[in-house]
């Protein structure tokens, strides 16, 4: 059966059941009789969240729905400590100042993302839909022992709903401004004593959040009738099977497909070469700062410019060619087999396979509109873990092995509308990358008495990565390449390219041991005090220039988790942490013919304090709040300046101080003292729920949740035009439930202030062009949702 046939069968089943309506199915492993106990699997076994010595946010399915969670683009709405860097459909995650700012083929995420144990590594794959989710667990801090490489910042676990043993149906439909329609549904079908089947699906359609005015034709660009970007059109389905064929054996298998089509948010941009926007003859105007005075050219950095202040974040001109389009398809199969060898020992296999394919045709910035074509973007990955959990006379242990493989195939071109009526490719790239990672791990918890437990863990990881990079240029010693010069935007055959460089990249294998050591003090069932030290590392890689080393994080953390009150209905958490971060991987655009470069650049010190409380004021009133303070600073960061070359002072150059070996004697700028990207110093959340009891008519629940974030920067340069000032976002909802609680009607408002924070901001100097680009978060949205649960 073909992928398209599988997709049609799953979607037809899911949509058919969704029309009928579906049911909340809870993972049997997570059942608990105490409603105040939240059960998680952050340490590969079911535990109360208050017994887990990890700073962790847990969001259940109902809260996800109320927050409007649809995919990774919304994760910061349910876990405000998570910061997102969004760029043309990719999603890059930062937690506690540790994150990834690149979607390069050889770059990995700094925060591990798992879906039912399946490891997902690509920022563009993370933009596809996540649906029918039971809960999300956001683990803060290095998780190098149990989650392996690339968990220097933490881990995010998505747990999907599993089939229930009884027949059930549940569905929801919401409609709001921007013509936002969202349908979700699922059905549980019992299979007798042996298990159950769940089929679920979703459909989403929404207009764009950004409006672009009409404009007349100019230069090489056609007239544009106006339009919107940052829309979304997506659908998907999943079939999940849970079997318990014999006592002690549980088998979970699921297959899913999803499709997303969208117009990526067009960049808001300012042309620094336009009249009145430049630095003047000596870099003294508009907030520019002169850098690299040893160069004969006068080179300026837009360190203190303030062009962002005049940008309307919801309405601005589209690029010269209009708006782009992106399509993404993903298929995944996941499985988990758990066998209880005895009451104290369980053997578990978890595995997953995923394929992703995407195509895009994007247009970047006025007044010179670059056209970015992605002719092929395919990723295939599979991960496997075999783990043994046990309890030996009170000593809790787990040992296991993990394997991950990923292959990437990309082909793209970067075009300018010059050189003839069909334009010219400034560059044409091909990337074939294969990554393998193997790990052995173990963790043990040893009682040192009735209240004290020692925890220790080790993980050995062995990884390698190899690639073929093809870089083509339109110009060479013998004139223009006809395949790239005035040849139109069609896909090219690499064999036809005249000025083609092929690199076979196979750097040495890397191996690393990460460790964890800690003490847990639990004087009673309501209290946990823990201290620990742990390490994590992010894998190294390579680019068109050379290879770079892994980055490492050594973390020290202490925490206090306290339940109190009748039935332990109140919760208070307090924590502190300190990170020693080394060999940071920093990505910088070199030029359009080579692309970007990633290199290891120094170290950072990061520390913070975190506190949260969840208080049950009465049977009908709940108050919650959190405060997160983060102090993050680069202690050494050798990188390059992207620069504006003042006309008439010499040959135009785009960057100084990079690692280009042809520039002998150039000293790299040190950005020590700057703050890492997407690292606000303060994040404060406040929430309140009140339930109005209307007797036989049911209940009315009013909720308010507000998040405040202090200012942050979008890249390590800390330019003023890359700074998001402090802001708040408040969500409101009013939910009605009848006495039988079979359905709900909810009115909601999200981002009441209509604040649209920066999700991307960067100064780009490429060829003769100097441009500042921005992208922004979602605006105020509102709507009504109807749900049914049988």
Secondary structure, DSSP 4 states (H G I P E B T S, - for coil): --HHHHHHHHHHHHHHHHHH-B-----GGG--S-TTPPEE-TTSS-EEGGG--SEEEEEEHHHHHHTT--BGGGHHHH-TTEEEEEETTEEEEEETTEE-----TT---SEEEEETTEEE--TTGGGSB--SEEEEEEEES--TTTT-TT-SSEEEEEEE----SS-EEEEEEEEETTTEEEEEEEEEEE-GGGEEEEEEEEEEEE--SEEE--B--BTTBPPB--EEES-EEEEEEEEEEEE--STTEEEEEEEEEEEEEE-PPPPEEEETTSTTTS-TTTT-STT-EEE-TTSSS-EEE-TT---GGG--TTB-PPPTT---EEEEEEEEEEEEEEEEEETTEEEEEEEEEEEEEEEEEEEE-SSS-EEEEEEEEEEEEEEEEEEEEEEETTEEEEEEEEEEEEEEEEEEEEEES-SSTT-EEEEEEEEEEEEEEEEEEEEEEEESSSSEEEEEEEEEEEEEEEEEEEEE-SEETTEE-TTTBS--SS---GGG-SSEEEEEE-PPPEEEEEEEEEEEE-SSTTEEEEEEEEEEEE--EE-SS-EE--EEEEEEEEEEEEEESGGG-EEEEEEEEEEEEES-EEEEEEETTTEEEEEE--EEEEEEEEEEEEEEEETTEEEEEEEEEEEEEEEE-EE-EE-EEPTTSSS--SEESSS-TTSTTPPPEE-TTPPPTT--SEEEEEEEEEEEE-GGG-EEEEEEEEEEE--EESSTT--GGGEEPPEEEEEEEEEEE-TT-SEEEEEEEE-TT----EEEEEEEEETTEEEEEEEE----EEEEEEEEE-
